[in-house]
Amino acid sequence: MLMKKKKYYSKEYKLQAVSMAEERENVAEVARELDIRHDMLRRWMKEYDEKKMDAFKGIGHAAKPKDKKLSELQALKKELREVRLERDILKKAVHIFSKSDGTNIDL
């Protein structure tokens, strides 16, 4: 099965696409020219209509929490995820190496 790589579009690109669609009043035509799905362009237009220049914040641009405790909690949760991932990787490595040398280690 061939998997498509997800495309990411910049805020400027989306704003330009929305502007083109509004000028021409033909969403399908603009979408074809830009090689994007017309429903995606319509979604961008709706988001722009609702949020104007606050639209299209993008990935990794989440609003920063105003509450210091909330910010600290989010940082701790992120660190916990990373530590758990490291632990799981180490467990798998121990399991693999213990198989190869004939010892059996239970964690």
LOFI-7477 format. One record per residue (C-alpha): x, y, z. Coordinates in steps of 0.001 Angstrom, whole numbers, padded with zeros to 6 digits, always signed. Each point is the difference from the previous one (the first is absolute). Layout:
N
XYZ;...
% end
This chain:
107
+000000+000000+000000;+001418+003351-001061;-000334+002688+002653;-000223+003638-000996;+002131+002486+001850;-002132+002653+001656;+000453+003442-001499;+000276+003105+002131;-000860+003417-001337;+001278+003271+001417;-002309+002665+001347;+000975+002275-002892;-000872-002694-002557;-003414-000562+001583;-000722+003741+000141;+000943+000363-003647;-002192-002959-000987;-002959+001418+001935;+000533+003398-001610;+000082-001529-003483;-003178-001986+000657;-001831+003064+001306;+001093+002135-002964;-001036-002515-002642;-003019-001390+001855;+000848-003438-001410;+001458-002208+002724;+000237-003134-002137;+002001+001736-002723;+002463+001541+002455;+000378-003336+001789;+000822-001734-003296;+002579+002656-000868;+001662-000358+003400;-000271-003794-000073;-001909-000206+003271;-003406-001450+000850;-002888+002444-000299;-001383-001039+003395;+003341+000915+001585;-000124+003435-001593;-003582+000456+001216;+001123-000940+003529;+002809+002564-000215;-002517+002617-001146;-002320-000806+002896;+002852+000170+002517;+001133+003335-001439;-003555+001389+000154;-000264-001003+003663;+003450+001018+001250;+001412+002427-002602;+003748+000495+000653;-000066-002412+002966;-000803-002829-002398;+002516-002656-001004;+002110-000130+003135;+001534-003248-001216;+001705-002900+001678;+002144+000763+003011;-001455+003438+000519;-002397-000793+002808;-000972+002893+002171;+002228+000318+003014;-001825-000586+003252;-000422+003111+002106;-000054-001936+003233;+003491-000853+001268;-001235-003198+001677;-001640-001150-003229;+003194+000685-001912;+002027-001958+002561;-002483-002886-000141;+000280-000167-003778;+003807-000023+000209;-000077-002799+002577;-002390-002069-002116;+002290+000408-003007;+003027-001042+002047;-001900-003022+001362;-000869-001117-003559;+003634+000275-001022;+001254-001910+003063;-002551-002770-000569;+001064-000276-003625;+003660-000253+001005;-000871-002643+002607;-001943-002072-002527;+002854+000179-002485;+002489-001117+002644;-002262-002892+001036;-000162-001193-003589;+003773+000300-000377;+000592-002047+003175;-002437-002615-001260;+001715-000227-003387;+003506-000222+001460;-001001-002516+002664;-001359-002287-002740;+003249+000167-001938;+002259-000972+002923;-002311-002715+001364;-000855+001686+003319;-003561+000753+000981;-000641+003297+001780;-003520+000868+001126;-000766+003660+000616;
% end
